[in-house]
Structure formats: C-alpha cells, structure tokens
Amino acid sequence: MPTLEFELDRDYVELKQLLKLADLVTSGGEAKTVIGDGQVLVDGEVELRKACKIRAGQQVQFADTVIHVIADSDAP
C-alpha cells in the first residue's frame, strides 16, 4: 500500500482539496464523488463530509493509498 506524507502549511486542509493536492483525483468534482460514495477513510473511519477539516497528525486513505498529514517544519 503506497504511503504519502503531506506537509500541511496551515491549520487544516479540506478533505476534497487534500485528495486533489495529493494527485489522487483529477478534479474537485471527482473528489466530491469518491468522498460521497464512502470511498475515503479518515483515521480509519468512513468520512462523507467533503469539506472535513484535515489537520496534522491525521491519516487519510483512498483506494490503496494512505496519506499521513504532517505539520510543515517551516510553519511558524
């Protein structure tokens, strides 16, 4: 299972944006569809909220990819 690390340079990123930024979907519409279909897990639980706030320390899984969200070491 591929694992990505996503450095968060702000307080949070919306789930649909994270999927796009990680290049796991090609558009915001596709992100909304896969989230709405229950294909995305946040910290091991199905997440249906497209604008769910994802913060450092959380884990997101879509298809066979896991994203570990970490704090940007350069952030104040």
All heavy atoms as a GROMACS GRO file, in nm:
protein
  579
    1MET      N    1   0.084  -0.117   0.000
    1MET     CA    2   0.000   0.000   0.000
    1MET      C    3   0.090   0.125   0.000
    1MET      O    4   0.166   0.145   0.094
    1MET     CB    5  -0.090  -0.002   0.125
    1MET     CG    6  -0.183   0.114   0.133
    1MET     SD    7  -0.302   0.103   0.271
    1MET     CE    8  -0.400  -0.037   0.223
    2PRO      N    9   0.081   0.207  -0.104
    2PRO     CA   10   0.163   0.328  -0.109
    2PRO      C   11   0.127   0.426   0.004
    2PRO      O   12   0.011   0.440   0.040
    2PRO     CB   13   0.129   0.390  -0.244
    2PRO     CG   14   0.058   0.286  -0.321
    2PRO     CD   15   0.000   0.191  -0.223
    3THR      N   16   0.229   0.492   0.056
    3THR     CA   17   0.210   0.590   0.163
    3THR      C   18   0.270   0.723   0.119
    3THR      O   19   0.382   0.726   0.068
    3THR     CB   20   0.277   0.543   0.292
    3THR    OG1   21   0.222   0.417   0.329
    3THR    CG2   22   0.256   0.641   0.405
    4LEU      N   23   0.194   0.829   0.138
    4LEU     CA   24   0.242   0.963   0.107
    4LEU      C   25   0.248   1.044   0.236
    4LEU      O   26   0.169   1.022   0.327
    4LEU     CB   27   0.145   1.035   0.012
    4LEU     CG   28   0.110   0.969  -0.120
    4LEU    CD1   29   0.000   1.049  -0.190
    4LEU    CD2   30   0.233   0.964  -0.208
    5GLU      N   31   0.342   1.138   0.241
    5GLU     CA   32   0.342   1.235   0.350
    5GLU      C   33   0.305   1.369   0.291
    5GLU      O   34   0.363   1.412   0.191
    5GLU     CB   35   0.479   1.241   0.418
    5GLU     CG   36   0.505   1.126   0.509
    5GLU     CD   37   0.624   1.150   0.601
    5GLU    OE1   38   0.700   1.246   0.578
    5GLU    OE2   39   0.640   1.071   0.694
    6PHE      N   40   0.206   1.433   0.350
    6PHE     CA   41   0.161   1.564   0.304
    6PHE      C   42   0.194   1.666   0.412
    6PHE      O   43   0.145   1.655   0.524
    6PHE     CB   44   0.010   1.562   0.277
    6PHE     CG   45  -0.044   1.693   0.229
    6PHE    CD1   46  -0.035   1.727   0.094
    6PHE    CD2   47  -0.101   1.783   0.317
    6PHE    CE1   48  -0.083   1.849   0.050
    6PHE    CE2   49  -0.150   1.905   0.273
    6PHE     CZ   50  -0.140   1.938   0.139
    7GLU      N   51   0.280   1.763   0.378
    7GLU     CA   52   0.318   1.866   0.473
    7GLU      C   53   0.213   1.977   0.472
    7GLU      O   54   0.191   2.040   0.369
    7GLU     CB   55   0.455   1.923   0.440
    7GLU     CG   56   0.567   1.832   0.480
    7GLU     CD   57   0.702   1.900   0.479
    7GLU    OE1   58   0.708   2.025   0.483
    7GLU    OE2   59   0.801   1.828   0.473
    8LEU      N   60   0.152   1.998   0.585
    8LEU     CA   61   0.046   2.097   0.599
    8LEU      C   62   0.107   2.230   0.640
    8LEU      O   63   0.170   2.242   0.744
    8LEU     CB   64  -0.053   2.048   0.705
    8LEU     CG   65  -0.183   2.123   0.719
    8LEU    CD1   66  -0.263   2.119   0.588
    8LEU    CD2   67  -0.265   2.062   0.830
    9ASP      N   68   0.090   2.333   0.556
    9ASP     CA   69   0.149   2.464   0.582
    9ASP      C   70   0.050   2.563   0.642
    9ASP      O   71   0.074   2.683   0.645
    9ASP     CB   72   0.210   2.521   0.454
    9ASP     CG   73   0.107   2.541   0.344
    9ASP    OD1   74  -0.011   2.505   0.363
    9ASP    OD2   75   0.145   2.593   0.237
   10ARG      N   76  -0.063   2.513   0.690
   10ARG     CA   77  -0.165   2.595   0.756
   10ARG      C   78  -0.234   2.509   0.861
   10ARG      O   79  -0.192   2.396   0.884
   10ARG     CB   80  -0.265   2.648   0.653
   10ARG     CG   81  -0.321   2.541   0.559
   10ARG     CD   82  -0.394   2.603   0.441
   10ARG     NE   83  -0.428   2.504   0.344
   10ARG     CZ   84  -0.370   2.489   0.225
   10ARG    NH1   85  -0.273   2.569   0.188
   10ARG    NH2   86  -0.408   2.395   0.142
   11ASP      N   87  -0.339   2.562   0.923
   11ASP     CA   88  -0.405   2.488   1.032
   11ASP      C   89  -0.471   2.360   0.984
   11ASP      O   90  -0.471   2.259   1.054
   11ASP     CB   91  -0.512   2.576   1.100
   11ASP     CG   92  -0.450   2.687   1.183
   11ASP    OD1   93  -0.333   2.675   1.221
   11ASP    OD2   94  -0.521   2.786   1.210
   12TYR      N   95  -0.532   2.366   0.865
   12TYR     CA   96  -0.603   2.249   0.813
   12TYR      C   97  -0.616   2.260   0.662
   12TYR      O   98  -0.592   2.366   0.603
   12TYR     CB   99  -0.742   2.236   0.876
   12TYR     CG  100  -0.837   2.347   0.838
   12TYR    CD1  101  -0.917   2.336   0.724
   12TYR    CD2  102  -0.847   2.464   0.913
   12TYR    CE1  103  -1.003   2.439   0.686
   12TYR    CE2  104  -0.932   2.566   0.877
   12TYR     CZ  105  -1.010   2.552   0.764
   12TYR     OH  106  -1.094   2.654   0.726
   13VAL      N  107  -0.654   2.149   0.600
   13VAL     CA  108  -0.688   2.145   0.459
   13VAL      C  109  -0.819   2.068   0.448
   13VAL      O  110  -0.842   1.972   0.522
   13VAL     CB  111  -0.575   2.081   0.375
   13VAL    CG1  112  -0.553   1.935   0.413
   13VAL    CG2  113  -0.604   2.093   0.226
   14GLU      N  114  -0.907   2.113   0.360
   14GLU     CA  115  -1.032   2.040   0.341
   14GLU      C  116  -1.003   1.907   0.271
   14GLU      O  117  -0.914   1.898   0.187
   14GLU     CB  118  -1.130   2.122   0.258
   14GLU     CG  119  -1.184   2.242   0.333
   14GLU     CD  120  -1.289   2.318   0.254
   14GLU    OE1  121  -1.320   2.282   0.140
   14GLU    OE2  122  -1.341   2.417   0.311
   15LEU      N  123  -1.080   1.806   0.306
   15LEU     CA  124  -1.058   1.671   0.253
   15LEU      C  125  -1.057   1.670   0.101
   15LEU      O  126  -0.968   1.610   0.040
   15LEU     CB  127  -1.166   1.576   0.308
   15LEU     CG  128  -1.155   1.431   0.266
   15LEU    CD1  129  -1.020   1.371   0.302
   15LEU    CD2  130  -1.267   1.350   0.332
   16LYS      N  131  -1.153   1.736   0.038
   16LYS     CA  132  -1.158   1.734  -0.109
   16LYS      C  133  -1.034   1.798  -0.169
   16LYS      O  134  -0.982   1.753  -0.271
   16LYS     CB  135  -1.286   1.799  -0.160
   16LYS     CG  136  -1.300   1.945  -0.128
   16LYS     CD  137  -1.433   2.000  -0.180
   16LYS     CE  138  -1.443   2.148  -0.158
   16LYS     NZ  139  -1.517   2.184  -0.040
   17GLN      N  140  -0.981   1.903  -0.104
   17GLN     CA  141  -0.859   1.968  -0.152
   17GLN      C  142  -0.738   1.878  -0.134
   17GLN      O  143  -0.651   1.874  -0.221
   17GLN     CB  144  -0.836   2.099  -0.076
   17GLN     CG  145  -0.937   2.206  -0.106
   17GLN     CD  146  -0.918   2.328  -0.017
   17GLN    OE1  147  -0.876   2.317   0.098
   17GLN    NE2  148  -0.950   2.444  -0.070
   18LEU      N  149  -0.733   1.806  -0.024
   18LEU     CA  150  -0.621   1.716   0.002
   18LEU      C  151  -0.611   1.609  -0.106
   18LEU      O  152  -0.502   1.580  -0.156
   18LEU     CB  153  -0.635   1.651   0.140
   18LEU     CG  154  -0.528   1.549   0.176
   18LEU    CD1  155  -0.389   1.612   0.180
   18LEU    CD2  156  -0.560   1.482   0.308
   19LEU      N  157  -0.723   1.551  -0.145
   19LEU     CA  158  -0.720   1.448  -0.249
   19LEU      C  159  -0.668   1.504  -0.380
   19LEU      O  160  -0.593   1.437  -0.452
   19LEU     CB  161  -0.860   1.388  -0.269
   19LEU     CG  162  -0.916   1.310  -0.150
   19LEU    CD1  163  -1.055   1.258  -0.184
   19LEU    CD2  164  -0.825   1.197  -0.109
   20LYS      N  165  -0.705   1.629  -0.413
   20LYS     CA  166  -0.654   1.693  -0.534
   20LYS      C  167  -0.505   1.725  -0.521
   20LYS      O  168  -0.428   1.698  -0.613
   20LYS     CB  169  -0.731   1.821  -0.563
   20LYS     CG  170  -0.859   1.800  -0.641
   20LYS     CD  171  -0.919   1.931  -0.686
   20LYS     CE  172  -0.826   1.998  -0.785
   20LYS     NZ  173  -0.875   2.124  -0.838
   21LEU      N  174  -0.465   1.783  -0.410
   21LEU     CA  175  -0.325   1.821  -0.390
   21LEU      C  176  -0.232   1.700  -0.390
   21LEU      O  177  -0.117   1.709  -0.429
   21LEU     CB  178  -0.310   1.900  -0.259
   21LEU     CG  179  -0.374   2.038  -0.257
   21LEU    CD1  180  -0.374   2.096  -0.117
   21LEU    CD2  181  -0.303   2.132  -0.354
   22ALA      N  182  -0.283   1.586  -0.347
   22ALA     CA  183  -0.204   1.463  -0.344
   22ALA      C  184  -0.209   1.389  -0.478
   22ALA      O  185  -0.154   1.281  -0.491
   22ALA     CB  186  -0.253   1.372  -0.232
   23ASP      N  187  -0.278   1.448  -0.576
   23ASP     CA  188  -0.291   1.389  -0.710
   23ASP      C  189  -0.359   1.252  -0.710
   23ASP      O  190  -0.326   1.165  -0.791
   23ASP     CB  191  -0.154   1.379  -0.781
   23ASP     CG  192  -0.102   1.514  -0.823
   23ASP    OD1  193  -0.184   1.603  -0.854
   23ASP    OD2  194   0.022   1.531  -0.826
   24LEU      N  195  -0.453   1.234  -0.618
   24LEU     CA  196  -0.528   1.108  -0.615
   24LEU      C  197  -0.656   1.116  -0.696
   24LEU      O  198  -0.716   1.014  -0.728
   24LEU     CB  199  -0.558   1.068  -0.471
   24LEU     CG  200  -0.436   1.039  -0.384
   24LEU    CD1  201  -0.478   1.003  -0.243
   24LEU    CD2  202  -0.350   0.929  -0.445
   25VAL      N  203  -0.700   1.239  -0.725
   25VAL     CA  204  -0.815   1.262  -0.812
   25VAL      C  205  -0.776   1.374  -0.909
   25VAL      O  206  -0.683   1.450  -0.884
   25VAL     CB  207  -0.942   1.302  -0.733
   25VAL    CG1  208  -0.989   1.189  -0.644
   25VAL    CG2  209  -0.919   1.428  -0.651
   26THR      N  210  -0.850   1.385  -1.019
   26THR     CA  211  -0.815   1.484  -1.120
   26THR      C  212  -0.893   1.614  -1.109
   26THR      O  213  -0.855   1.713  -1.171
   26THR     CB  214  -0.835   1.425  -1.261
   26THR    OG1  215  -0.971   1.382  -1.273
   26THR    CG2  216  -0.743   1.307  -1.285
   27SER      N  217  -1.001   1.613  -1.030
   27SER     CA  218  -1.082   1.735  -1.018
   27SER      C  219  -1.154   1.738  -0.884
   27SER      O  220  -1.166   1.636  -0.815
   27SER     CB  221  -1.185   1.740  -1.131
   27SER     OG  222  -1.283   1.639  -1.111
   28GLY      N  223  -1.203   1.857  -0.851
   28GLY     CA  224  -1.282   1.870  -0.730
   28GLY      C  225  -1.410   1.790  -0.737
   28GLY      O  226  -1.456   1.734  -0.637
   29GLY      N  227  -1.469   1.782  -0.856
   29GLY     CA  228  -1.590   1.703  -0.874
   29GLY      C  229  -1.566   1.555  -0.848
   29GLY      O  230  -1.649   1.488  -0.785
   30GLU      N  231  -1.453   1.506  -0.895
   30GLU     CA  232  -1.420   1.365  -0.870
   30GLU      C  233  -1.398   1.342  -0.721
   30GLU      O  234  -1.441   1.241  -0.665
   30GLU     CB  235  -1.295   1.325  -0.948
   30GLU     CG  236  -1.259   1.178  -0.932
   30GLU     CD  237  -1.133   1.136  -1.005
   30GLU    OE1  238  -1.074   1.219  -1.080
   30GLU    OE2  239  -1.093   1.020  -0.988
   31ALA      N  240  -1.332   1.437  -0.654
   31ALA     CA  241  -1.309   1.426  -0.511
   31ALA      C  242  -1.442   1.419  -0.436
   31ALA      O  243  -1.461   1.335  -0.348
   31ALA     CB  244  -1.226   1.545  -0.460
   32LYS      N  245  -1.536   1.508  -0.471
   32LYS     CA  246  -1.667   1.508  -0.407
   32LYS      C  247  -1.739   1.376  -0.427
   32LYS      O  248  -1.805   1.324  -0.336
   32LYS     CB  249  -1.752   1.622  -0.461
   32LYS     CG  250  -1.705   1.759  -0.417
   32LYS     CD  251  -1.790   1.868  -0.480
   32LYS     CE  252  -1.740   2.006  -0.443
   32LYS     NZ  253  -1.820   2.112  -0.504
   33THR      N  254  -1.726   1.318  -0.546
   33THR     CA  255  -1.793   1.191  -0.577
   33THR      C  256  -1.737   1.076  -0.493
   33THR      O  257  -1.814   1.001  -0.432
   33THR     CB  258  -1.779   1.158  -0.727
   33THR    OG1  259  -1.843   1.262  -0.802
   33THR    CG2  260  -1.844   1.024  -0.760
   34VAL      N  261  -1.604   1.063  -0.488
   34VAL     CA  262  -1.547   0.950  -0.414
   34VAL      C  263  -1.570   0.964  -0.264
   34VAL      O  264  -1.591   0.864  -0.195
   34VAL     CB  265  -1.397   0.927  -0.448
   34VAL    CG1  266  -1.378   0.896  -0.594
   34VAL    CG2  267  -1.310   1.043  -0.404
   35ILE      N  268  -1.570   1.089  -0.215
   35ILE     CA  269  -1.600   1.109  -0.072
   35ILE      C  270  -1.746   1.074  -0.045
   35ILE      O  271  -1.777   1.002   0.050
   35ILE     CB  272  -1.568   1.254  -0.030
   35ILE    CG1  273  -1.418   1.281  -0.041
   35ILE    CG2  274  -1.617   1.279   0.113
   35ILE    CD1  275  -1.380   1.429  -0.033
   36GLY      N  276  -1.836   1.124  -0.129
   36GLY     CA  277  -1.979   1.098  -0.112
   36GLY      C  278  -2.015   0.951  -0.124
   36GLY      O  279  -2.112   0.905  -0.063
   37ASP      N  280  -1.935   0.877  -0.201
   37ASP     CA  281  -1.959   0.733  -0.218
   37ASP      C  282  -1.901   0.650  -0.103
   37ASP      O  283  -1.910   0.528  -0.104
   37ASP     CB  284  -1.898   0.685  -0.350
   37ASP     CG  285  -1.976   0.730  -0.470
   37ASP    OD1  286  -2.090   0.778  -0.455
   37ASP    OD2  287  -1.923   0.718  -0.583
   38GLY      N  288  -1.838   0.717  -0.006
   38GLY     CA  289  -1.784   0.644   0.110
   38GLY      C  290  -1.653   0.573   0.083
   38GLY      O  291  -1.617   0.480   0.154
   39GLN      N  292  -1.577   0.620  -0.017
   39GLN     CA  293  -1.452   0.555  -0.053
   39GLN      C  294  -1.330   0.609   0.022
   39GLN      O  295  -1.219   0.560   0.002
   39GLN     CB  296  -1.427   0.569  -0.204
   39GLN     CG  297  -1.531   0.504  -0.291
   39GLN     CD  298  -1.500   0.524  -0.438
   39GLN    OE1  299  -1.386   0.509  -0.480
   39GLN    NE2  300  -1.602   0.557  -0.515
   40VAL      N  301  -1.351   0.710   0.106
   40VAL     CA  302  -1.238   0.774   0.175
   40VAL      C  303  -1.250   0.752   0.325
   40VAL      O  304  -1.357   0.771   0.383
   40VAL     CB  305  -1.234   0.926   0.143
   40VAL    CG1  306  -1.118   0.992   0.214
   40VAL    CG2  307  -1.226   0.949  -0.007
   41LEU      N  308  -1.140   0.712   0.386
   41LEU     CA  309  -1.134   0.694   0.531
   41LEU      C  310  -1.046   0.801   0.592
   41LEU      O  311  -0.940   0.834   0.538
   41LEU     CB  312  -1.074   0.557   0.565
   41LEU     CG  313  -1.142   0.432   0.510
   41LEU    CD1  314  -1.064   0.308   0.551
   41LEU    CD2  315  -1.286   0.423   0.556
   42VAL      N  316  -1.090   0.855   0.705
   42VAL     CA  317  -1.008   0.948   0.783
   42VAL      C  318  -0.990   0.885   0.920
   42VAL      O  319  -1.088   0.854   0.988
   42VAL     CB  320  -1.076   1.087   0.795
   42VAL    CG1  321  -0.996   1.177   0.888
   42VAL    CG2  322  -1.092   1.151   0.658
   43ASP      N  323  -0.866   0.860   0.954
   43ASP     CA  324  -0.833   0.793   1.081
   43ASP      C  325  -0.911   0.663   1.097
   43ASP      O  326  -0.960   0.629   1.204
   43ASP     CB  327  -0.857   0.887   1.200
   43ASP     CG  328  -0.764   1.008   1.198
   43ASP    OD1  329  -0.652   0.995   1.145
   43ASP    OD2  330  -0.803   1.113   1.251
   44GLY      N  331  -0.925   0.588   0.986
   44GLY     CA  332  -0.987   0.457   0.990
   44GLY      C  333  -1.138   0.454   0.981
   44GLY      O  334  -1.198   0.348   0.981
   45GLU      N  335  -1.202   0.570   0.974
   45GLU     CA  336  -1.348   0.579   0.968
   45GLU      C  337  -1.392   0.639   0.835
   45GLU      O  338  -1.329   0.733   0.786
   45GLU     CB  339  -1.401   0.669   1.081
   45GLU     CG  340  -1.366   0.620   1.221
   45GLU     CD  341  -1.447   0.500   1.264
   45GLU    OE1  342  -1.565   0.491   1.224
   45GLU    OE2  343  -1.394   0.416   1.338
   46VAL      N  344  -1.500   0.590   0.779
   46VAL     CA  345  -1.554   0.646   0.655
   46VAL      C  346  -1.593   0.792   0.681
   46VAL      O  347  -1.660   0.822   0.780
   46VAL     CB  348  -1.678   0.567   0.606
   46VAL    CG1  349  -1.744   0.638   0.488
   46VAL    CG2  350  -1.638   0.425   0.568
   47GLU      N  351  -1.549   0.880   0.593
   47GLU     CA  352  -1.580   1.023   0.606
   47GLU      C  353  -1.659   1.067   0.484
   47GLU      O  354  -1.614   1.050   0.371
   47GLU     CB  355  -1.451   1.104   0.616
   47GLU     CG  356  -1.472   1.252   0.632
   47GLU     CD  357  -1.558   1.288   0.753
   47GLU    OE1  358  -1.509   1.273   0.866
   47GLU    OE2  359  -1.674   1.329   0.732
   48LEU      N  360  -1.779   1.121   0.507
   48LEU     CA  361  -1.867   1.164   0.398
   48LEU      C  362  -1.871   1.315   0.381
   48LEU      O  363  -1.929   1.364   0.285
   48LEU     CB  364  -2.009   1.110   0.422
   48LEU     CG  365  -2.022   0.959   0.428
   48LEU    CD1  366  -2.164   0.919   0.468
   48LEU    CD2  367  -1.983   0.895   0.296
   49ARG      N  368  -1.809   1.389   0.472
   49ARG     CA  369  -1.808   1.536   0.463
   49ARG      C  370  -1.696   1.580   0.370
   49ARG      O  371  -1.579   1.559   0.399
   49ARG     CB  372  -1.790   1.598   0.601
   49ARG     CG  373  -1.904   1.568   0.697
   49ARG     CD  374  -1.874   1.618   0.836
   49ARG     NE  375  -1.758   1.545   0.888
   49ARG     CZ  376  -1.681   1.588   0.986
   49ARG    NH1  377  -1.705   1.705   1.044
   49ARG    NH2  378  -1.580   1.517   1.028
   50LYS      N  379  -1.734   1.642   0.261
   50LYS     CA  380  -1.635   1.683   0.160
   50LYS      C  381  -1.542   1.792   0.210
   50LYS      O  382  -1.427   1.799   0.171
   50LYS     CB  383  -1.707   1.727   0.033
   50LYS     CG  384  -1.785   1.612  -0.030
   50LYS     CD  385  -1.905   1.664  -0.108
   50LYS     CE  386  -1.996   1.552  -0.153
   50LYS     NZ  387  -2.080   1.498  -0.049
   51ALA      N  388  -1.592   1.879   0.297
   51ALA     CA  389  -1.512   1.990   0.348
   51ALA      C  390  -1.459   1.961   0.488
   51ALA      O  391  -1.420   2.053   0.560
   51ALA     CB  392  -1.594   2.118   0.348
   52CYS      N  393  -1.453   1.835   0.526
   52CYS     CA  394  -1.399   1.796   0.656
   52CYS      C  395  -1.259   1.854   0.671
   52CYS      O  396  -1.177   1.846   0.580
   52CYS     CB  397  -1.394   1.643   0.662
   52CYS     SG  398  -1.309   1.577   0.805
   53LYS      N  399  -1.231   1.914   0.786
   53LYS     CA  400  -1.101   1.975   0.811
   53LYS      C  401  -1.000   1.867   0.852
   53LYS      O  402  -1.017   1.801   0.954
   53LYS     CB  403  -1.112   2.081   0.920
   53LYS     CG  404  -1.196   2.199   0.878
   53LYS     CD  405  -1.210   2.299   0.991
   53LYS     CE  406  -1.298   2.415   0.947
   53LYS     NZ  407  -1.319   2.511   1.057
   54ILE      N  408  -0.897   1.852   0.772
   54ILE     CA  409  -0.791   1.756   0.799
   54ILE      C  410  -0.673   1.832   0.857
   54ILE      O  411  -0.624   1.929   0.799
   54ILE     CB  412  -0.750   1.682   0.670
   54ILE    CG1  413  -0.870   1.614   0.605
   54ILE    CG2  414  -0.639   1.581   0.700
   54ILE    CD1  415  -0.940   1.510   0.690
   55ARG      N  416  -0.628   1.787   0.973
   55ARG     CA  417  -0.520   1.856   1.045
   55ARG      C  418  -0.397   1.766   1.057
   55ARG      O  419  -0.406   1.644   1.036
   55ARG     CB  420  -0.568   1.897   1.184
   55ARG     CG  421  -0.689   1.991   1.178
   55ARG     CD  422  -0.739   2.028   1.316
   55ARG     NE  423  -0.866   2.099   1.310
   55ARG     CZ  424  -0.881   2.228   1.285
   55ARG    NH1  425  -0.776   2.302   1.261
   55ARG    NH2  426  -1.001   2.284   1.283
   56ALA      N  427  -0.286   1.826   1.092
   56ALA     CA  428  -0.162   1.749   1.112
   56ALA      C  429  -0.186   1.638   1.213
   56ALA      O  430  -0.256   1.656   1.312
   56ALA     CB  431  -0.051   1.841   1.159
   57GLY      N  432  -0.131   1.522   1.184
   57GLY     CA  433  -0.146   1.407   1.271
   57GLY      C  434  -0.254   1.310   1.226
   57GLY      O  435  -0.263   1.200   1.277
   58GLN      N  436  -0.336   1.354   1.130
   58GLN     CA  437  -0.442   1.265   1.082
   58GLN      C  438  -0.393   1.182   0.963
   58GLN      O  439  -0.294   1.215   0.898
   58GLN     CB  440  -0.565   1.346   1.043
   58GLN     CG  441  -0.636   1.405   1.164
   58GLN     CD  442  -0.771   1.463   1.127
   58GLN    OE1  443  -0.778   1.567   1.063
   58GLN    NE2  444  -0.877   1.394   1.168
   59GLN      N  445  -0.467   1.075   0.937
   59GLN     CA  446  -0.435   0.984   0.828
   59GLN      C  447  -0.557   0.969   0.739
   59GLN      O  448  -0.668   0.948   0.788
   59GLN     CB  449  -0.395   0.848   0.886
   59GLN     CG  450  -0.366   0.743   0.783
   59GLN     CD  451  -0.320   0.615   0.849
   59GLN    OE1  452  -0.215   0.611   0.910
   59GLN    NE2  453  -0.400   0.511   0.838
   60VAL      N  454  -0.536   0.979   0.609
   60VAL     CA  455  -0.644   0.967   0.511
   60VAL      C  456  -0.610   0.852   0.418
   60VAL      O  457  -0.497   0.838   0.373
   60VAL     CB  458  -0.660   1.099   0.429
   60VAL    CG1  459  -0.763   1.082   0.319
   60VAL    CG2  460  -0.697   1.214   0.520
   61GLN      N  461  -0.711   0.767   0.391
   61GLN     CA  462  -0.690   0.655   0.300
   61GLN      C  463  -0.792   0.662   0.188
   61GLN      O  464  -0.913   0.680   0.212
   61GLN     CB  465  -0.705   0.522   0.373
   61GLN     CG  466  -0.680   0.402   0.283
   61GLN     CD  467  -0.687   0.271   0.359
   61GLN    OE1  468  -0.677   0.268   0.481
   61GLN    NE2  469  -0.703   0.163   0.286
   62PHE      N  470  -0.743   0.649   0.065
   62PHE     CA  471  -0.828   0.642  -0.053
   62PHE      C  472  -0.770   0.538  -0.146
   62PHE      O  473  -0.651   0.540  -0.175
   62PHE     CB  474  -0.838   0.778  -0.123
   62PHE     CG  475  -0.907   0.771  -0.257
   62PHE    CD1  476  -1.038   0.729  -0.266
   62PHE    CD2  477  -0.840   0.802  -0.373
   62PHE    CE1  478  -1.102   0.720  -0.389
   62PHE    CE2  479  -0.903   0.795  -0.496
   62PHE     CZ  480  -1.035   0.754  -0.504
   63ALA      N  481  -0.856   0.449  -0.194
   63ALA     CA  482  -0.813   0.337  -0.279
   63ALA      C  483  -0.704   0.262  -0.203
   63ALA      O  484  -0.726   0.221  -0.090
   63ALA     CB  485  -0.769   0.387  -0.416
   64ASP      N  486  -0.585   0.248  -0.262
   64ASP     CA  487  -0.479   0.175  -0.194
   64ASP      C  488  -0.370   0.268  -0.142
   64ASP      O  489  -0.260   0.224  -0.110
   64ASP     CB  490  -0.419   0.070  -0.287
   64ASP     CG  491  -0.351   0.132  -0.407
   64ASP    OD1  492  -0.375   0.250  -0.436
   64ASP    OD2  493  -0.272   0.062  -0.474
   65THR      N  494  -0.400   0.398  -0.130
   65THR     CA  495  -0.300   0.496  -0.086
   65THR      C  496  -0.337   0.553   0.050
   65THR      O  497  -0.452   0.586   0.076
   65THR     CB  498  -0.289   0.610  -0.189
   65THR    OG1  499  -0.255   0.556  -0.316
   65THR    CG2  500  -0.184   0.711  -0.148
   66VAL      N  501  -0.236   0.565   0.135
   66VAL     CA  502  -0.253   0.626   0.267
   66VAL      C  503  -0.174   0.757   0.268
   66VAL      O  504  -0.059   0.762   0.225
   66VAL     CB  505  -0.200   0.533   0.378
   66VAL    CG1  506  -0.204   0.603   0.514
   66VAL    CG2  507  -0.282   0.405   0.382
   67ILE      N  508  -0.239   0.863   0.316
   67ILE     CA  509  -0.174   0.993   0.329
   67ILE      C  510  -0.157   1.024   0.477
   67ILE      O  511  -0.256   1.028   0.551
   67ILE     CB  512  -0.257   1.106   0.264
   67ILE    CG1  513  -0.291   1.073   0.119
   67ILE    CG2  514  -0.184   1.239   0.274
   67ILE    CD1  515  -0.397   1.165   0.060
   68HIS      N  516  -0.033   1.046   0.519
   68HIS     CA  517  -0.005   1.090   0.654
   68HIS      C  518   0.011   1.242   0.648
   68HIS      O  519   0.098   1.291   0.577
   68HIS     CB  520   0.122   1.027   0.710
   68HIS     CG  521   0.112   0.879   0.731
   68HIS    ND1  522   0.041   0.825   0.836
   68HIS    CD2  523   0.159   0.775   0.660
   68HIS    CE1  524   0.047   0.693   0.829
   68HIS    NE2  525   0.118   0.661   0.721
   69VAL      N  526  -0.073   1.314   0.720
   69VAL     CA  527  -0.067   1.460   0.720
   69VAL      C  528   0.024   1.502   0.834
   69VAL      O  529   0.001   1.467   0.950
   69VAL     CB  530  -0.208   1.521   0.735
   69VAL    CG1  531  -0.202   1.673   0.732
   69VAL    CG2  532  -0.300   1.470   0.623
   70ILE      N  533   0.128   1.575   0.798
   70ILE     CA  534   0.225   1.619   0.898
   70ILE      C  535   0.235   1.771   0.896
   70ILE      O  536   0.205   1.835   0.797
   70ILE     CB  537   0.364   1.555   0.874
   70ILE    CG1  538   0.417   1.591   0.735
   70ILE    CG2  539   0.357   1.404   0.891
   70ILE    CD1  540   0.559   1.545   0.710
   71ALA      N  541   0.280   1.826   1.007
   71ALA     CA  542   0.298   1.971   1.016
   71ALA      C  543   0.420   2.011   0.936
   71ALA      O  544   0.523   1.941   0.937
   71ALA     CB  545   0.314   2.013   1.160
   72ASP      N  546   0.410   2.121   0.865
   72ASP     CA  547   0.523   2.176   0.790
   72ASP      C  548   0.627   2.226   0.889
   72ASP      O  549   0.596   2.308   0.975
   72ASP     CB  550   0.474   2.289   0.700
   72ASP     CG  551   0.583   2.346   0.611
   72ASP    OD1  552   0.701   2.311   0.630
   72ASP    OD2  553   0.550   2.426   0.522
   73SER      N  554   0.748   2.178   0.877
   73SER     CA  555   0.853   2.215   0.972
   73SER      C  556   0.890   2.363   0.961
   73SER      O  557   0.949   2.419   1.053
   73SER     CB  558   0.978   2.128   0.951
   73SER     OG  559   1.021   2.139   0.816
   74ASP      N  560   0.856   2.429   0.850
   74ASP     CA  561   0.887   2.570   0.831
   74ASP      C  562   0.775   2.662   0.876
   74ASP      O  563   0.790   2.783   0.876
   74ASP     CB  564   0.917   2.600   0.683
   74ASP     CG  565   1.045   2.529   0.636
   74ASP    OD1  566   1.132   2.504   0.722
   74ASP    OD2  567   1.056   2.502   0.516
   75ALA      N  568   0.660   2.605   0.912
   75ALA     CA  569   0.547   2.688   0.952
   75ALA      C  570   0.575   2.750   1.089
   75ALA      O  571   0.637   2.687   1.175
   75ALA     CB  572   0.419   2.604   0.958
   76PRO      N  573   0.529   2.873   1.110
   76PRO     CA  574   0.554   2.941   1.238
   76PRO      C  575   0.482   2.876   1.354
   76PRO      O  576   0.386   2.812   1.346
   76PRO     CB  577   0.503   3.082   1.215
   76PRO     CG  578   0.418   3.077   1.093
   76PRO     CD  579   0.454   2.953   1.019
   0.00000   0.00000   0.00000
